[in-house]
């Protein structure tokens, strides 16, 4: 092994390779988990059949999800779902069917990962799992298919960028605000094929749910990985799921290709205006913009913390007449927890449409498409033209409290106007470990 001090990315890869790789190296690694959903698996299966290699290297390490167009909104989706169910039965592969939840969240809920795992997901937001110190990234259907059949994949070792998040975030700040601020600085191509490694004095104050949001949106800057350290919070999360951990951290003198410093203590509630996630500024710049629809959910912001934040606004107010507010927990497990806590009742009582776990509204498949010229504020990760419906619709991205405040007022507003003073939006550790 090399004597030089390694970045977290290099440390993770060296465990797989038995040597310290350098940026730009092309390597072949064993994968620990491969997963696909109804938007990507049908193409992957066609690839395998065309190559006459319809097989799986280990059915315990392959997972299928029906989450994108779920339940099936049309005949094509229904046929794709049937094909997935048949493949699952034939090869003994675990299938999470309609309503189980969004793939990335279910993998987290079920504790299907371990620190240092290499994870190939046929979806760009597989980077979400970097919040738990895994080398997780999105694959095209062809590469994912070959990983599923062989248990191996190739990759080019990315450049590593140190993202130092400093200071204690204010009570109104959530992971979404940090993610948007970072995107505003990097731009949509500022981290292409790079590994973002999050460090700094703010890390202990950032909850696990917020870390997941930040890692999730790393790909919007083109990042290959979005890695958080295996610190006390991450170890506690793994321990709560019966998973043991070993020391795994970057060297204090590790070399990075670049470093970005963010002052979390100075952040305002942030917003990304159309037409891209990197068109970021403070909410104050767009106050007064009227909205037709609000969406709270997705793999970006469909967790407990997100609905706790939204409920802090909606428990005291109602959705304004003429505004549609759609709330979708990211998994059945989260839905049931919110049900027990009375959050679902609070959201429904305020006038929200609370739906089962699905990607439908986020990708514009069903459950709330936008009509021509309509305006939405959403907690999802992308706001390009046509993302959630008609190409002329406009989508603003914000944290769940900001989205909920817009549902109440019928326009974009600073959420601090409707939040109890000092009501910290990032859930404490003990809530997330329960």
N, C-alpha and C positions, 0 to 999 in steps of 0.2 A: 504494500500500500504506500501511497505517496506521503512524504513527511510534511508537505505544505498544508496549510489550514484550508479546509473546504467550506464552501457555501452549503446551505441546507440542500439545495438541488443536487450538488455534487456528492454530498454525504449520502443522500438517498440512493442515487444511482450507483455509488461505489459499493453499497451493500448488495446490489444485484449483480454487479459486474466483477467484483473482487479486485477492482482497481479504480483509481480516481480518473474520471474522464475529463476531457477539456472541451470547452465550447466549440462547436463545429464538428466534433467527432460523430461519426455515424455508428450506432451500436444496435445490437439485437438483444432484447431483454425478454425474460419470462413475464407473463402477465398474471396477476392474481385474481382479476375479475374482469369479465367482459359483459357489458349489458347494452341492450337495444330496446327501442320502443316501436310503436306501431307506425311511426313516421319514417323509420329507418330500416327496420328488420326486413320488410318485404323485398327491398332491393338487395340487401345482404344475402338473403336466401337465393335470389336469382343468380347472384355471383357464384355461390357455392355449387348450385346445380349446373351452371354453365361450365364450371371447372370439374364437374363430376366428383365433388368432394363434400357432399352433404353429410357432415359429421360434426361432433363437438369433442374438444380435447379432454374436457372434464365437466360433466353436467353440473357438478357442484359449484363450478366457477363461472357459469353462464346464467344470466338472468334476463328474462323478457318482461316488458311492461306494456300494458295497454293504458296509455295515459293522455295521448295527444288529442285524438278525436274520440273521446270516451264520455258516455256511451256513444255508440256509432251514430253520427248525424246523417249518414247517407249510406247507400248500398256499397259503394267502393270501400268505405271504412269497415263495414260489417264483414265483407269478404276477407279483408286483410286480417281482421281480428280472428276469424275462423281459421285462417292459415296458421296464425301464431299458436292458437290452442292445439291444433293438430300436431305441429312441430314439437310443442312442449310435451305432449303425451308420447310421441314417437321416440324422443331422445332423452326423456327423463329430466328435462330442464325446467327449473322453477319459473312459473309465470305469475306475475301479479296482475290480476284482471281488473276490469272496470271498477273504479272507486277506491282501489287500494292506495292510490296516490301517485304523485309525480315521481318519476324514477329516481332522481338525485336525492329527494327527500326520503323516500322509502329506504334507500341504501343506508342513509344515516340513521333513520328510526330503528331499523332492524339490526344495527351494529354489524354490517356485512363487510366492514373494512378494518384494517389495522394500520398503525403508523408504518410508513415506508412502502406500502403496497403500490404496485403499478396497476393502474386501472384504465381500461380502454372502454370508453362509452361512446356509442354512436349518436352523439349529441354534443353540440359545442359547449353546453353549460355543464359538462362533466367536470370542468375546472372547479365547480362548487366544492368538491371533496378535498381540495387543497387546504381548506380551513382546518382539516383534521390531519394535516401533515402527511398527505399521500400524493404520489405523482399521478394525478388524475387529469386526463385531458380528452378532448373530443376527437373522434376518428370519423372519417368518411365511411360509408357503408361497406365499401370494398375492403379497406384495411381492417375494419371491425370484423368482417366475415372471416378473413384469414386468421385473425387472432383467435376467433371462436373455434376455428378448425384445428389450429396448430398449437395454441397456447403461447405463441411468441409474437413479438412485433418489433419493428425497427423504428428508430427515431434519431433525429439529429439533436445532439446535446445543445440546449439553448443557451444564449447569453443570459447572465443573471443580473437582475436589477434590484438593488436594496431600496426598499420603500420604508423610510423612517417616519413613523407616525408619532408625533410628540405631544405632550401635555395631556391634561385630563379633559375629555369631552364635556361640554355643557349638558345640562339635564335634558335639553330638547334634541340633542344630536343622536342619530341612529347610524347603523352601519351604512344605510343607503346614502346618507349625506356624505359620509367619508368616501364611499365608492364613486359618487357623482363628482365630488371635488377632485378626486384623483383622475377621473376621466377627462374632466375639464382641463387639467394640466397636461396630461399625456396626449390627448386627442385619440381618434379612433384607430390610428396606426402608430402610436407612440411606443408600443411594446410588442410589435409583431415578432412572433416566435421567440419571445423572451420569457424568462421565469421571474415573476415578481415575488420577492421575499419580504414579507411584512415584519418589521421590527420596530423598536422604539419604546419610549416611556409610556405611551398611551395604550399599548397592547393589553396590560392587565385590566384596563377599564373597559375593554371591548368584549361584549358578551359573545357566547358561542353563536347564537342566532345571527348577530350582526357580522361576525367573522364569515359566516357562511354566505351572507349577502355580498360582502366585499370580494370574496374569492369568486363567487358566481359572476360578478360583473367584470372581472379581470379580462375576460375574453373580449369584452367590448373595446378594449384597447389593443386587441390582437395577441394577448398573452397566451403562451402555451400552458403555463401553470400559474396559480396564485396561492402561494404557500404561507401558512401561519406556523409559528414554532410549536413544538411539542412542550408547551409550558404547563404550569400547574392546572390551568383550566382544562386544557386538552387531556391531560392525564386523568383528571377527575371525571371527564366525560367518558373516556374509555373504561375507567374503573367501574362507573355506574352501569356499564353494560357487560361487565365480567371479562374485559379484555385487558391483558397485562401489557405494559409498555417498557421499553428500554430507553436509556439516554440517547437522545438524537437531537443535535443542535449544530448550528454553523460555528465555525471557528471565529474567535474575536478578531482575527487578523485576515479573514478570508477576503479575497479580491473580487470586486464586482465590476461589471462593465459600466455601470452608472449608479448614481444614488439620487433619490428624490426625497426631500424632506417636506412633510406636511405638519402644520400646526393645528391639531384637532381642537384645541381650546379656542381657536378663533373662528370656527365654522358657524355659519348661519344655516337655517333650513335651506336645503339646496333643491334645485329643479333643473331638469333637462328639457329644453324646448324642442319642438320639431325643427329640422327633420332628422336629428341623430342624437344618440345618447351622450355624445361629447359636447353638445351645445349647452353648456352648463353655466348657471349663474345662481344667485340667491333667489329665493321665492319672491322677495320684495320686488324684483324686476318685472314680475308677471302678475302681481296682485290686481284683481279686478277682472281677469279674463274669465268669461262665463263658460261653464262646462255643461255638457249634456249627460255624460256618463263618468262614473268613478269605478275603478276596478282595484280591489284589494286582494292580493293573492300572488300566485305564480311560484316558480322555484326560487325566485329572488326574494320575495317578501310574503310567503304564505305560512310562516311559522308562528309559534305561540307569542313570542315577543311582538310580532307585527300586529296580531289581533288584539293583544293587550293594549297596544298603543292606540289603535283605532277605536277601541271600546272606551278609552279614557275620554275621547271626544264625543262619541255617539251615545254613551250612557246618559248624557246630560242634554242631548239635543236630538232632533229628528232630521232625516234626509229631506231636503227641500223639495217641495212639489215640483214636478217637471224634471227632476234629476234622477237618473237610474244609478243605483249603487249596488254593485255585484261583489260579493265576498266569497272567496274560494280557498279554504284551507289546503295546504299542499299535500296532506295525506289523511287517510282515515284515522290514524293514531292521533294526529293533531286535532282533527274534527271532534273526536270523542273526548279528548281532554277539554276542549273549549266548551263542549256540551255540558260536561260535569261542572265546569266553573261558572256556567251561566252566561258565557260570552256570546254563544250562538243566539240565545234568547234576547240578549241586549241588542245585538246587531239586527236581528229580525224585527224586534220591537221598534227599532229606530227607522225601519223602512228599507233595510237592505234585503236583497235577494241572496240568500246563503245557499250555495250549491255544493255538490260533492266534489271531491278532488279531481281536477282535470287541468290540462293545459289549454283547453278550448278558447277561453276569452283572450288569453295572451297572444296566441298565434292566429286568431281570427278564424278558428274552425267552427265554433258554435258558441252558444251561451252568451251572446252580447256583442254581435258585430256592430261596427259603427257605420252609419249611413253617410251619404255624401255631405261634406261640409261640417259634420259634427265634431265636437271637441271632447276629448277625454283626458282625465288625469289618472294615471295608473302607477301601480307599484312594480310593474314588471321591468324587464331589462332592455327593451328595444322600442323605438318609436319611429322607425322609418316609415315612409308612405306605404300604405296598404297593410301594415303589420296587423292591425286589429279590425280590418274592414275596408271601406272604400279608400282609394288612394288620396282623395282630397280631405279626408278626415285628419285632424291634428291631435297628436298625442303628447302629453307632458308627463314626464317621469318624476316621481317624488316619493318620500317616505310615507308609511301608512297613516301617520297622524296628519300630515299635510293633505293626503287624499281624503281622509275622513272629514277634515275641516272644509274642504271644497264641496263635499256632499251636503254638508249642513248649510253652507252659505250659497251654494249654487255658482260659486266663482272661486278662483284661486285666491287663497288667503294665507297669511302667516299662521301656522297652527298654534302658536303661542297665545293667540287671541282667545282660543277655546280650551286650552289645557290648564288644569290646576297648576299654580305656580310651584315649581320644584318637582313636578311629577316626572321623575326620570324615565325616559322612554326605553332604555336598554334594560332588559330584565336582569335582576341579580342572579348570581351563579346558582343559588339554592333552588330557584324556580326552574332552571333549565336542567338540573340534575334529577329532579323529581320524576 
